[in-house]
Amino acid sequence: MTTYKKYLLIWVWLIALLAAGTFISSLPISKTHAVLLILFISLTKAGLVCLFYMHMKSEKLVPIWVVAIFPFFLIGLAAALVLLGPLCFS
């Protein structure tokens, strides 16, 4: 696959994930579930950007894991705040 086609395909996936995240906010589900789904979609989009647009896909394994651990920590922290926020801040 040529480089431009690959980047265009990733861009289409990013737009589709953006639309999915926007659509989730209008679903009749609890806000906690909606936020967790949107966080998961955001993590997926961040992974695509990191791998393809920041060219981490061609790097050695160790730098990828160093960069990948921090976003998982942030998403976990955000999910914990969403789930435990009403208990801690009420």
N, C-alpha and C positions, 0 to 999 in steps of 0.2 A: 504494500500500500504506500502510495506516495505521501510525503510529509504533509502537504496541504490537505489531502483527503483525510488523513488521520486527525489533524487538528480540527477540521470541520466536523468530523464525527464526534469528537470529544465535546466540541461546542454545542452540537445538537443534544448530546446527553446532558450537558449542564443546563441548557434551556428546559429540557424535559423535566429534570429534577427540580428546577425552579418552579415550574408550573405545578408539579406534584406537591411541593411544599405549600404553595399558595392555595391549592385545592383542599389540602388537609385542613386548613384553618376554617373552611366552611362546612366540614363534615359534622354530623350530629354526634360527636364523641366528646368525652370529657376533655377539659383543657390540659390536664396532666398528660393524657395519652397523645393529644395533638402536639404538645410541646416536645415530648419524647420522640415522636415520629419525625418532627421537623428537625430536631437535633441529629437524628440518625441520617437524614437526608443531607444535612449540612456537612456532616462528617464525610459522607460519600463524595460530595462535591469538592471538599477540601482535598481529599485523597486524589481525585482525578486531576485537579489543578497541580498538586504537588508532583505527581508522577509524570504528567505529560508536559505541562507548561513550564515547570521549574526543572525539568529534565532529570528528576531523581530516579526515573526508571532505569537509566543506564549507569547509575552509581553503584558502588560496592554495597554489600548488604549492611555493614555496620553503620554508615551515615544515614541510611534509610531508616533504620530502627531508632536511631537517636532522634531524628526529626519526627518520626511517627509516634513515639511514646508521649510526647508533650500534648498533641491534640487529643489523644485518648484521655489523658488526665483532665484536660479542660472540659471535655464533653461529659466525663464522669462527674466532675465537680458541678457542672451545670445541671445534670440529671439529679444529683443528690439535693441540690438546692430546690429544684422543682418538686421533688417528692417529699422532702423533709421541711420545706419552707413553712407550710402552715403549722407544723408542730413547733418549730423553733421561733417563729416571728409572730405568734398570735398572743 
